[in-house]
């Protein structure tokens, strides 16, 4: 009997283990085989209490934006998300592709009622990540898509299949194929030299070159170039605002300023092409407590990520900066229309769309790192610790998630209690955070995870490669920046973040080897 019970026990245990293994395999290997119900608790995005504290005050505190009221926000129509299709470079489009597109019916691809699992929500979020919010050629037009000269001028990266992944075709009605712009993927897609696509990584869309291409056309008026520069970048509340000076300059000067911004940096609205921000890497963003280079937006929960997306696509144009409203104030007198002068201010993502999009961004994973630990990189880790890098770039996130004040900014006493401030300046150029509509007076301490696939470096993309960060020659006035220089600039020093510049060549190489393993 004992032997029989023992055999039955072993059999039962084996069955149990087999069942657990089978369930685990199905869950992890093929989630479609196991339906795990998921009912999300979706936060209210434009919640007045949360909105009041989601952003830090600007460096010019009286100009901190007052965003549109909750009542106005929820009057805006929700965006319809149509199926979109790849854009191929000239000569790379499959035979018959264009004719096939014209025969397609419009398809609405986001329906929250059909999302049953967490994986469903993430997959839907990816559709939203790729979904353009502009169909009027805001940056890339229907003509540009098929013009080889456009690709040559912008040096547009392409996938190995010849796809230009920064814009998408959208079909809002049968037979009408439009070029869609301003999807999240436009800025946050990186195409490596081998054609590999990294979604959510620091993007390398040559967006400012594409804008320069647009405004340099003979039929694009000077007043149009001035308007575009102004609505994007003017910060008239800043003393002697250089952005406003640029928007009142000639078309040629504005074009030059756009042309000077290299891929990997991008003059998104509220920033500057005079102090252009490098594109942030979204991989791992769920672990960051501040968003934007200046830490403008706090990130306390998924609701804050939803607010950040809503503001930046593109309701900050309707914000009131001490009486200055970038897109104009006509929306105040026509709330039923919700019309302004910039794409993205006419409508909004629904709560469910924002939630799905945030879930997808949180799900992003880094590519496989080819840089494996070696004896040299282990020595580099020791150098990293000895040099005190861990104070700011603290493992395991390799950031302490704090803010550092820029040179020229005095930290208000109450900020030390409200925010996470490492009250030491590292001396990088303060222009972005003191002279733009997003400037808080601070720079956030970035994570070093994934630096092996990123670049250019520093908040303004002045240095093209990680190695350039440890080059002591960059402090000299005769240095030629390997990344962003500025229009008509041949040489300039790239000062700040001077840690590691006095290392021996051996220790410098070891430190670089370690950083590339992160």
C-alpha positions in Angstrom: 0.0 0.0 0.0 2.8 2.4 0.9 4.4 1.7 -2.5 1.1 2.4 -4.2 0.5 5.7 -2.3 4.1 6.7 -3.0 3.7 6.0 -6.7 0.4 7.9 -6.8 2.0 10.8 -4.9 4.8 10.9 -7.4 2.3 10.7 -10.3 0.2 13.5 -8.8 3.3 15.6 -8.3 4.5 15.0 -11.8 1.0 15.9 -13.2 1.0 19.1 -11.0 4.4 20.1 -12.2 3.5 19.3 -15.8 0.4 21.4 -15.5 2.3 24.3 -13.9 5.0 24.0 -16.6 2.4 23.8 -19.3 0.6 26.9 -18.0 3.8 28.8 -17.6 4.9 27.9 -21.1 1.6 29.0 -22.6 1.5 32.2 -20.6 5.1 33.2 -21.3 5.6 31.7 -24.7 2.2 32.3 -26.3 -0.1 34.6 -24.4 -2.8 34.1 -26.9 -3.3 30.6 -25.6 -4.2 31.7 -22.1 -6.8 34.4 -21.6 -5.9 36.4 -18.5 -8.7 38.9 -18.0 -7.5 42.5 -17.5 -9.7 45.3 -16.4 -7.6 48.5 -16.2 -8.2 51.2 -13.7 -7.8 54.1 -16.1 -7.0 57.5 -14.4 -8.7 60.7 -15.4 -6.2 62.6 -17.5 -7.2 66.2 -17.2 -7.8 66.0 -13.5 -7.6 69.5 -12.1 -5.8 68.5 -8.9 -3.2 66.4 -10.7 -2.8 69.0 -13.4 -2.0 71.6 -10.9 1.1 69.8 -9.7 2.2 67.7 -12.7 4.6 70.4 -14.1 7.4 72.2 -12.3 7.4 76.0 -12.4 9.4 77.6 -15.2 12.7 79.3 -14.5 10.7 82.5 -15.2 8.1 81.4 -12.7 5.4 83.9 -13.5 5.3 82.5 -17.0 4.5 78.9 -15.9 1.8 77.8 -18.3 -1.9 77.7 -17.3 -3.3 74.9 -19.5 -6.8 74.9 -20.9 -9.5 74.1 -18.3 -11.0 70.7 -17.8 -14.3 71.7 -19.3 -12.6 72.8 -22.5 -10.4 69.7 -22.7 -13.3 67.3 -22.6 -15.2 69.2 -25.2 -12.5 68.4 -27.7 -13.5 65.4 -30.0 -11.7 62.2 -29.5 -9.2 61.1 -32.1 -10.2 58.4 -34.6 -7.3 56.0 -35.1 -7.2 54.6 -38.6 -5.1 51.7 -39.8 -1.8 53.1 -41.2 0.6 51.7 -43.7 4.4 51.8 -44.3 6.0 54.5 -46.5 8.7 53.3 -48.9 11.5 55.4 -50.3 11.5 56.0 -54.1 12.5 52.9 -55.9 11.9 50.7 -52.9 8.1 50.4 -53.1 6.8 46.9 -53.9 5.3 46.6 -57.3 1.6 47.5 -57.3 1.7 48.8 -53.7 0.3 52.3 -54.4 -2.5 50.9 -56.4 -3.3 48.4 -53.7 -3.4 51.2 -51.1 -6.0 53.0 -53.1 -8.3 50.0 -53.0 -8.2 49.7 -49.2 -11.2 50.6 -47.1 -10.6 52.8 -44.0 -10.3 50.8 -40.9 -10.7 52.1 -37.3 -8.2 50.0 -35.3 -8.7 51.1 -31.7 -11.7 49.8 -29.9 -11.3 49.4 -26.1 -14.3 47.0 -25.9 -12.2 44.4 -27.8 -9.2 44.7 -25.4 -9.5 41.7 -23.0 -6.0 41.2 -21.7 -3.1 43.3 -20.7 -1.2 42.2 -23.8 -4.2 43.4 -25.9 -3.8 46.9 -24.3 -0.1 47.0 -25.0 -0.6 45.9 -28.6 -3.2 48.5 -29.1 -0.8 51.0 -27.6 1.7 50.2 -30.2 -0.9 51.0 -32.9 -1.3 54.4 -31.2 2.4 54.9 -31.0 2.6 54.6 -34.8 -0.7 56.5 -35.5 -0.1 60.0 -37.0 -2.2 62.9 -35.5 -1.6 65.1 -38.6 -2.8 64.3 -42.2 -2.1 67.7 -43.7 1.7 67.4 -44.3 2.8 69.3 -41.2 6.5 68.2 -41.7 6.6 65.7 -44.6 4.2 66.2 -47.5 2.8 63.8 -50.1 5.2 65.3 -52.7 8.2 64.9 -50.4 7.5 61.2 -49.9 8.1 60.5 -53.6 10.9 63.0 -54.2 14.5 61.5 -54.2 15.9 65.0 -53.6 14.1 65.1 -50.3 15.8 61.9 -49.1 19.2 63.1 -50.3 18.9 66.5 -48.7 17.8 65.1 -45.3 20.0 62.0 -45.5 16.9 60.1 -44.4 17.6 56.7 -42.7 15.8 53.8 -44.2 15.1 50.2 -42.9 16.7 47.3 -44.7 13.4 47.0 -46.6 13.5 50.6 -47.8 10.9 51.8 -45.4 11.0 55.4 -44.2 9.5 54.7 -40.7 9.0 58.3 -39.5 5.8 58.9 -41.5 2.9 56.5 -42.3 0.2 56.4 -45.0 -3.3 56.8 -43.6 -6.6 56.0 -45.4 -9.5 58.0 -43.9 -11.7 57.1 -46.9 -11.4 54.7 -49.7 -9.2 55.9 -52.5 -7.7 58.7 -50.4 -4.2 57.9 -49.3 -2.6 60.7 -47.1 0.8 61.1 -45.6 0.5 61.1 -41.8 2.9 63.0 -39.6 3.5 63.6 -35.8 3.0 60.1 -34.5 5.1 59.3 -31.4 7.1 57.0 -33.6 8.2 60.0 -35.8 10.6 61.2 -33.0 11.0 58.0 -31.0 12.2 55.6 -33.7 15.9 54.9 -34.3 17.2 53.3 -37.5 20.6 51.9 -37.1 23.2 51.9 -39.9 22.4 48.2 -40.6 18.7 49.1 -41.1 17.6 47.7 -37.8 14.7 49.6 -36.2 14.7 50.4 -32.4 11.2 51.5 -31.4 11.2 54.0 -28.5 15.0 54.5 -28.5 16.6 57.9 -29.0 15.2 58.7 -32.4 17.3 59.8 -35.4 14.6 61.3 -37.6 16.2 64.3 -39.4 13.2 66.4 -38.5 14.7 69.8 -38.5 16.3 69.2 -41.9 12.9 68.1 -43.1 11.5 71.4 -41.9 14.3 73.3 -43.5 13.5 71.5 -46.8 9.9 72.7 -46.4 10.6 76.4 -45.8 13.4 76.7 -48.3 11.0 76.0 -51.1 10.6 79.1 -53.4 6.9 79.2 -52.8 7.1 79.1 -49.0 6.8 82.7 -47.9 9.1 84.5 -45.4 6.2 85.3 -43.2 5.3 81.6 -43.1 8.8 80.7 -41.9 8.6 83.4 -39.3 5.2 82.2 -38.1 6.4 78.6 -37.9 9.5 79.5 -36.0 7.5 81.7 -33.7 4.7 79.3 -32.8 7.2 76.5 -32.2 9.8 78.4 -30.1 9.1 82.0 -29.1 9.4 82.6 -25.4 8.7 86.3 -25.1 8.7 86.2 -21.3 12.4 85.5 -21.4 14.6 88.6 -21.3 16.0 89.3 -24.7 14.5 86.1 -26.0 16.8 84.7 -28.7 14.0 82.6 -30.1 11.8 85.6 -30.8 14.7 87.3 -32.4 15.1 84.3 -34.7 11.4 84.3 -35.7 11.7 87.9 -36.7 14.8 87.2 -38.9 14.9 86.4 -42.6 13.8 83.2 -44.1 17.4 82.4 -44.9 18.5 82.8 -41.3 15.6 80.6 -40.0 16.4 77.9 -42.6 20.1 77.9 -41.5 19.1 77.5 -37.9 16.9 74.4 -38.8 19.6 73.0 -41.0 22.2 73.2 -38.1 20.2 70.7 -35.9 21.6 67.1 -36.4 19.5 63.9 -36.3 19.1 62.6 -32.7 18.2 66.1 -31.6 14.9 67.8 -32.6 13.4 71.2 -32.0 10.0 70.1 -30.8 7.5 72.7 -29.7 8.4 74.8 -26.8 12.1 74.0 -27.1 14.6 75.8 -29.4 16.6 75.1 -32.5 19.2 77.4 -30.9 19.5 75.1 -27.9 18.0 71.9 -29.4 17.2 69.0 -27.1 18.5 65.6 -27.8 15.6 63.1 -28.3 14.9 61.2 -25.1 15.2 57.4 -25.0 11.8 56.1 -23.9 13.1 52.6 -23.1 13.0 52.4 -19.3 11.0 55.6 -18.9 8.7 53.9 -16.4 11.5 54.2 -13.9 12.1 58.0 -14.4 10.6 60.4 -11.9 10.9 63.5 -14.2 10.3 63.9 -17.9 11.9 66.3 -20.4 15.5 67.4 -20.2 14.6 70.1 -17.7 12.4 67.8 -15.6 9.4 69.9 -16.6 6.9 67.1 -16.0 6.7 65.0 -12.9 6.2 61.2 -13.3 4.5 59.8 -10.3 2.2 57.2 -11.9 0.7 56.2 -15.2 -1.8 59.1 -15.0 1.1 61.5 -15.2 2.5 59.8 -18.3 -1.0 60.1 -19.8 -1.0 63.9 -18.9 2.5 64.3 -20.4 1.3 62.7 -23.7 -1.8 64.8 -23.8 0.0 68.1 -23.2 2.7 67.3 -25.7 0.3 66.2 -28.5 -0.1 69.2 -28.6 -2.2 71.1 -26.1 0.8 73.0 -24.8 0.2 75.3 -27.8 -2.9 76.5 -26.0 -1.2 77.1 -22.7 -1.1 80.6 -21.3 2.5 81.7 -20.6 1.9 85.0 -18.7 -0.4 86.2 -21.4 1.4 84.6 -24.3 -0.5 81.7 -26.0 1.6 80.2 -28.7 -1.3 79.1 -31.0 -3.3 82.3 -30.3 -6.3 82.8 -28.1 -9.1 82.4 -30.6 -9.9 79.1 -29.1 -11.2 81.0 -26.0 -14.0 82.5 -28.1 -14.8 79.4 -30.1 -14.8 76.5 -27.6 -17.3 74.5 -29.6 -14.9 74.4 -32.6 -11.7 74.0 -30.6 -9.8 75.4 -33.5 -6.4 77.0 -33.3 -3.5 77.4 -35.7 -1.6 74.2 -35.1 -2.2 70.5 -35.6 -3.1 68.6 -32.4 -5.1 71.3 -30.8 -8.4 70.5 -32.5 -8.9 67.1 -30.9 -7.5 64.8 -28.2 -6.7 61.2 -27.4 -9.4 59.4 -25.4 -8.6 58.3 -21.8 -8.5 54.7 -23.1 -6.1 55.6 -25.9 -3.8 57.5 -23.6 -3.7 54.5 -21.2 -3.0 52.0 -23.9 -0.2 54.3 -25.3 1.4 54.6 -21.8 1.2 50.9 -21.3 3.0 50.3 -24.6 5.7 52.8 -23.7 6.2 51.2 -20.3 6.6 47.8 -22.1 9.5 48.8 -24.3 12.6 46.7 -23.9 16.2 47.5 -24.9 17.8 45.6 -27.8 20.2 42.8 -27.0 23.5 44.4 -25.9 26.4 43.0 -28.0 29.0 44.4 -25.5 29.6 41.6 -23.0 31.5 42.2 -19.7 35.3 41.7 -20.0 38.2 42.2 -17.7 38.6 45.7 -19.1 35.0 46.6 -18.5 35.2 45.2 -14.9 38.2 47.5 -14.4 36.0 50.3 -15.8 33.3 49.6 -13.2 35.9 50.2 -10.5 36.9 53.5 -12.2 33.2 54.4 -12.4 32.9 53.9 -8.6 36.2 55.6 -7.8 35.4 58.6 -9.8 32.2 59.1 -7.9 29.9 58.6 -10.9 27.6 56.6 -8.7 26.5 59.7 -6.8 24.4 60.8 -9.8 24.3 57.7 -11.9 23.3 55.3 -9.2 22.9 51.6 -9.9 20.7 49.7 -10.8 18.9 52.5 -12.8 22.2 54.4 -13.3 20.4 57.6 -12.3 19.5 59.0 -9.0 16.4 60.5 -10.7 17.2 64.0 -9.4 17.5 67.4 -10.9 20.6 69.6 -11.0 20.4 73.4 -11.3 21.9 75.1 -14.4 24.5 77.8 -14.1 22.7 81.1 -13.5 19.7 79.6 -11.8 19.0 80.1 -8.0 17.1 77.2 -6.5 14.0 78.6 -4.6 13.9 77.5 -1.0 10.6 75.7 -1.3 11.8 73.6 -4.3 14.2 71.8 -2.0 11.1 70.4 -0.1 8.9 69.8 -3.1 11.3 68.2 -5.7 14.3 65.9 -5.8 17.2 68.3 -6.2 20.9 67.5 -6.2 22.0 71.1 -5.6 25.2 71.1 -7.6 25.5 72.4 -11.1 27.6 70.4 -13.6 28.2 73.4 -15.8 26.6 72.4 -19.1 25.1 75.1 -21.4 22.1 76.6 -19.6 20.4 78.0 -22.7 17.8 75.2 -23.0 16.5 75.4 -19.4 16.7 79.2 -19.0 15.6 80.5 -22.4 12.8 78.3 -23.7 9.1 77.6 -22.9 10.1 74.3 -21.2 12.9 75.8 -19.2 12.7 75.0 -15.4 16.2 76.1 -14.5 17.2 72.4 -14.0 18.5 69.5 -15.9 17.4 66.0 -15.0 20.1 63.4 -14.3 19.7 60.9 -17.2 20.1 57.2 -16.9 23.2 55.7 -18.5 21.5 52.4 -19.3 21.5 51.9 -23.1 24.2 54.5 -23.9 25.8 52.0 -26.2 22.9 52.5 -28.8 22.3 56.2 -28.1 23.8 59.4 -29.4 24.3 62.3 -29.8 25.1 63.1 -26.2 24.5 65.9 -23.6 21.1 67.6 -23.5 21.8 69.5 -26.7 23.4 66.7 -28.7 26.8 68.6 -28.9 28.8 65.3 -28.8 28.1 62.6 -31.4 29.8 59.7 -29.6 30.1 58.5 -26.1 33.9 58.6 -26.5 33.7 62.4 -27.1 32.3 62.9 -23.5 35.7 61.9 -22.2 37.8 63.9 -24.6 39.5 66.8 -22.7 39.9 68.7 -26.0 36.2 69.5 -26.0 36.8 72.2 -23.3 38.9 74.3 -25.8 37.5 77.1 -27.8 39.0 75.7 -31.0 37.2 72.4 -30.5 34.9 71.3 -33.4 31.8 69.8 -31.8 31.1 66.4 -33.3 27.3 66.8 -32.9 25.3 70.1 -32.7 27.4 73.2 -33.5 24.9 75.9 -34.3 24.4 77.9 -37.5 27.6 79.5 -38.8 29.6 78.0 -35.9 32.9 76.3 -36.8 34.4 75.8 -33.4 33.3 76.2 -29.8 34.0 74.6 -26.5 31.6 72.0 -25.1 31.8 72.7 -21.4 30.3 71.0 -18.4 30.1 67.5 -17.1 33.9 67.4 -16.9 34.1 64.1 -14.9 36.7 61.6 -16.2 38.5 64.1 -18.4 41.7 63.7 -16.5 41.8 59.9 -16.6 44.7 58.0 -18.1 44.1 56.5 -21.5 43.9 53.1 -20.0 41.3 54.0 -17.4 39.4 56.1 -19.9 39.1 53.1 -22.3 38.1 50.8 -19.4 35.4 53.2 -18.3 34.0 53.5 -21.8 34.0 49.7 -22.0 32.0 49.4 -18.8 29.5 52.1 -19.9 28.8 50.3 -23.1 27.8 47.1 -21.2 25.0 48.9 -19.4 
